Amino acid sequence: MMNRSCLIIYNEPAPDALPDELDVLDQVNFIDETLQSLGYEVECRGITDNFFREIEEIAEEKYEFVFNLVESVGKKAEILYFIPGLLNMHHIPYTGCPVEATFVTGSKVLARNIMKANGIPVAGGYKVSGARQLTRGKKYILKPVWEDGSLGITEESVFTFSGTIPEILKDKNDHHWFIEEFIDGREFNVSVKAGPDGPEMLPPAEMIFHNYPDDIPRIVSYKAKWMEETFQYENSRRYFPDGLSEKLLKNLKDAVIGCWNVFGLKGYARVDMRVDSDENVYVLEVNANPCISPDSGFISAAVHAGYTHQDIIRDIVNDLNR
């Protein structure tokens, strides 16, 4: 009889963990319950700074597969790919995107370069050290190279270049920050999952910024995503619009499926994009293994498409890295 045991691994939150780090516990509970409803015996284990030894121990325990929910290692997103790399090294089947995709998409700068080389549209980008190349009067956004979950994105991240280096750039370096042209338009988070016939784009979710005054940029900042009782959190909402034009739907799908194929994504992913007034799309980032808590964008999109929680997790497990 096939071994029906599996292990959920996740980054063990520190005692002083921020809201974006604690969110992984909601994901663990959701995946645990759903896998059990599919007939699996499930165990859960937090991964710490001792991850080399911890993955080695997992290899000795012979689970059918590992459901990988690790979002950072030692609070550092730069080495997130170590976990799928170690799982791969020990021949442990695991869910989600493979080590190569996790590494490449982990760096927004590297991912941007690969997308541009493969015809996937991105906004113009600049090194922080090259800020004097910026165009006077044009709007830009300062973004972290490695972090996700809007960490490091504040309302002050958006600036209009006046010809002199803005204060927000003065303590930043090229290893951890970059500058991107700000697309002043609509924002879409588009989820994609593995299916029996290949990748499937789920209904596009648009971010709506209600009642935003002109002096607050319409972006999914850290406040908007995580800080309850702030104006940004209370007034930014995800919804699934009907009646998107054929042009926009095609542009969104071309970008999403293009990212899936170019980066070798598996299981599930999310592509965040901005759309200008002519319905041209620009990929902001590719999220390999995005959040899959019950109220996450990915799960909401899949449910909106008519899938049950069991359907979603079953399709992810069926696309294992072996």
N, C-alpha and C positions, 0 to 999 in steps of 0.2 A: 504494500500500500504506500502511496506517495506521502512523503512527509508534509503535513499541512501546518507546520509551525513556522512562524515568521517573527522577525524582530524589528521594532521601530526604533531607529536611532535619531537623536536630536541633540542640539547644542544645549548643554545643561546651563540654565540661566544663573548668573551670579547673584548673590544677595542684593546687590545694588542695581539689578538689571533695569533697563529702561523699558517703556511699553512695547517698543518694536521687538525687543528680545523676548519678553514674556509671552508674546503672541504665539510662540512655537508650542506652548503647553496646550493651547486650545486646539492646535492642529493635531497634536499627539492624541488627545482624547477623542477627537473626531475620527481619525484614522483607525485607532484602536477599536472603537465601537463598530465601525463599518466593516473592518476586516473580520471581526468576530461574527458579524451577521452573515458574512460570506463563508463561514465555516472554518476559519483559521484559528489556531491557538496562537495567541499574540503575547509577546513580551515587549517591554519598553526599556530603553537604557539611555541615560544621558551621557553624552560624549564631552570630555573635559580636555584640559591641556595635555593629558597623558594619552592622547588619541592613538599614537603608534601602538602602544601595548593593548589598548582597549579593542582596536580592530583585530589585532592578532588573536586575542582571546575569543572574539566572535567567530573567527575562522575555525576555531577548534570545536565549536558548538553545533555546527552542521544544521543551520536553519535552511529551510527551502529558499528563502530570500530575505533581504533586508529592505525595509521601507525607509529610505533616506530622507530625513527632515532636517539635517544639519544645515544651518544657515550661515554660520561663521565658526571659526576655530580660535578660541582664546580672544573673542571679540574682534578678530581681524578677518575681514572679508578677503584680503589678499591671498590667503592660503586655504580658502574654502575648498578648492579642487583637491586638496590633500586627501579628503575623506573618500570621494569616489576613486581617487588614485590608489589608495590603500585597499579598498574593497576590490578593485580590479586586480591588484597585485596578488591578493589572497584568493582569487577566483571565487569571490562571493557574489552571487547574483543580487542586483540592487535595482530599485525603481528610480525613475527620473532620468535626467540627462547624464550622458557619460562624462568621463573625466575631461576629454578634449573640449566638449562643448562648455562644460563648467568653467574651465580655465579661460577659454577665449572670450566668452561673454562676461566673465567676471571683470575684465578691464573694459570699461566703456570706450576708451580710446582705441584699443586694439580691435574691438568689435566694430566700431565706426569705420576704421580703415578697411576691414574685410568687407563690410556692407558696401562701402563706396566702390571698391574694386569689383564687386559682383553686381553692380547696377541697382542696389537697394538704396532708395533715397534717404539721405541724412542731411541735416542742416550743416552749414559751414562750421568748422571747428578750428580752434587756435590753442597753442600752448600759452600758459600764463606768462612765460618769459617773452612771448611774442606779442604782448598786448598792444604795443605801439602800432601794430599793423591794423588794428581795429578801425572801423570807419566812424568818423565823427557824426554824432546824431543818431547812430544806429543802436538798437537794443540787443543786449546779450544776456546770457545767464552763466554764472559760475557753477560748475558741478564737480562733485568728487569723482575720481577715476574708478574707485573700487566699491564704494558703499552702495547699498540698495535700501529699499524701504523709506526713501526720501531723507535718509540720514545725511545731514550736511546741507540740505536744501532749505533755505529760509527766504522770507520775502525780500531780504536785502540781497539775495543772490542775483536778482534781475537788476540790471543797471543799463543806463544809456551812456555811451562813451562820449565824453566831452572834449577829448583831445589830451587829457592828462590821466595818469593811472589812478583809477578809483581806489579808495581806502581799502575796500574789501579784498583787493588783489595783493596788497603789499606784504602779507605774511604767508603767501601761498607759493607752492613750488610745482614743477611739472610732473613730479612723480605721483602726486596725490590729487591734483586738480587740473581741470581744463576749462576752456571757454567755448561756449556754443552760441551760434546765432539764435536769438529768441524768435520763435515762430508765434506771432501774436494772433492765434486763432483758436480752433476747437481742439480738445484733447480726448483721445480715445485709448482705452486699454482693451486690447483684443487678445482673448485667450485662444489657445489651440491645443488639441489633445490627439493622442494616437487613437486610431480606430482600425477596424478590420480591413479597410480599403486605403489606409494611409492617413496622413494628418488631416484633421477636420477643424476648420475655423469655427469658433463658437460665436454667438451673437455679439457684435461689437458693443462695448459699454462706453458711453460718453460721460465725462466728468462735467458737471454743471456747477458753476460758481455763482450762487444766488446773492444778489444784493451787494456784490463786491464794489467798493468805491474805486475810482480811477487810481488811487495811490496804493492799492494792494494788488500785486500781479496775480493773474488767474493761473495759478500753478498748484500742483499737489505738493505743498511744502510739508515739512515735518509736522508743523502745527496742524495743518489740514488733515493729515493722515492719522495722527496719534494723540494730539493734546486736546482731550475733551474739555468742554466749557470755553474754548477759544472761539473767536468769531469765525476763523477759517474752518475749524472742525464742524461747527454748527451749520455752515452755509455752503459747504462743498458736498455734492452728492453724486453718486453713480446711478445712471439709469440706462435703459436699453431703448433707444429711439426707433420708432417705426418710420418707414418711408424714406430711408436713405437712398440717394440716387444710385443708379446702376454704376455710374462713374466712380463714386466714392467707395461703394462696396467692392468694386473690382480693384481699385487702388489699395484698399486695406487688405484684401485677400492676397493680392500679388506680393505685398510686402511681408505679410505674415508667413505665407507658405514659402516664400523665398528665404526668409530667416530660418525656418525649420530645416530646409534642405541644405542651405549653405553651412550652417553651424552643426548639422547632424544632431538636432534635438530629438529627444525621445520622451515618451510618457506624457508630459504636459509642459506647457510654457505659456508665457504671456509677453506680448509685444506692445510697448507703449509708444504712442505716436501723437504728433501734432498735425493739424490739417489747416492749410491756409484758405483764403477766401475763394480760390479757384479749385478747391477740393484736391489739391496736391498733398500727398502725405509725406511726412518726414519721421523716420524712426528715431525715437529718443533713446531707447534701450531695449535689450532683449533679456527677459527674466527667465533663466533656466531654473526649473523647480520653484515656481512662485509660491506664495502663501496659499495653502489650501485648508484654512479654517472654514467652518460652516458659512460664515458671512463674508468670505473673501471674494474678490472679483472673479477668480477662476471658477469656484464652485457656483456662484450666482449665475455666471454665464452658462455653465453646463446645465443647471436646473432650468434656466430660462429656455434652453434648447429642448427640454423635455426629458433629460436624463435623471435617473434617481441617483442617490449617493452611491448605492451599490454598483450601478452601471459605470459611474465615473471611476471608482477605485478599481473595479475589475479591469477596465481598459488600460489603466496605468500599470497594473500588475502584469497584464498580458504583453506589455511592451518592455519587459525587463532587459537590463544589461546583463548578459551572461558571459 
